């Protein structure tokens, strides 16, 4: 299982690829459309796509599982960030509501409610 340590959140996900030199992801660039993706993939030279000797099937399977675990760790991090943002937004809305009522009370538009036990 690949996880992001709590003390290394600023660094992010770090993966070490040392099993086979050709089983490494390659940064091609950033694409926003399928056409951009196709152009980036077509820009790979054939010498970069072939491996000498080719990796064994078990190494390829291990690499695929490793990449899936990395993607899953990233998804989990994104889910945690969404939950934290939602909680922060809720707290900010509560604070804004309190400040709004306080301003209304200051201007005399909202009477102060007393919670005395009389």
N, C-alpha and C positions, 0 to 999 in steps of 0.2 A: 504494500500500500504506500502510495506517495502522498505526503501531506506537507503543508506549509507550517513550519514551526511558529509558535506564537511570538517568539522573540525576533523572528526574521520576517515579519510582515512587510517591512519597508523594502526589503530586498526582493521579495516575491519568490516565485518558483524557480529553483535551480535544479537542473538535471544533468547528471554526468553520464556521457556516452563513451564507454570504453571497451565494449565487447567486440565490436567489429568496426573498423574505420569507415566502411561504406554504409553502415546502418545509423546514419545521423540525419536529422532533419536539415534541410537547406533553406535558408531565407532567400526567397525569390523576390519578394517585394510585397506591397499591399495592393489588394484589388477590391473594388466595390461592385464589380459586375462580373458576370460569367465570361464575357469577352476579354476583360482584363486578365482574368485567371488563365484563360486559354493562351493568351499572348505570353504570360510569364512562364507557363509550362513549356511552351514551344521554344523558349529562349534557352532551355537547358541543352548543353552540348551532349552528344551521345557518349563521349568519353566520361562525362560526369555521371551518367546513368548506369554504366556497367561496372561491375566489381570483379577484381581478380584476386583470389578465386571467389566465386559467388558464395554468399553466405548460405549456411545450411538452413533447412526448413525450420528446425527448432529455434535457431537464432532469430529468424524472421518472426516466428510466432512470439518469442519472448519480447522482441522489439515492439511488436504491435500491442502486446499486453501492457508494456511499459508506457507506451504513448497513450493508450486508453486511460491508464491510471493517472497520468499527468493531466489529461483533459478533464478527468473527473475531479481531481484536486482543484483545478481552476474553476470548475463549475461550482463546487462547494464553497470556494472563497467568494465567488460572485453572489451566491445565495446569502451568505453571511453578511456581505456588504449591503445587500438590498434590505435585509432585516434591520441592520443598524441604521441605515438612512431613514427607514420608515419610522423607527423609534425616535430618532433625532428630530424628524419633521413633526411628529406628534408633540414632543416636548416644546418645540419652538412655537407651534400653534397654541398650546396652552399658555405659554408665556405671553404671546401676543394678545390673547384674550384677556389675561389678567391686566396687562398694561392698558388695553382699551377701556376696560371697566374702571380702572384707576383714573384714567384721563376723564372719563365721563363723570365720575364722582367729584373730581377736582373742579370741573366746569359746572357742576350742579345738575347735570342731566340724568344722573343715576343715583338714587338715594342709597346711602350706606345702610346695609341690612345689619341689624343687631341680633346676636344669638344669645341674648341673656335668658336666664332661666326663670324670669318673673312671670 
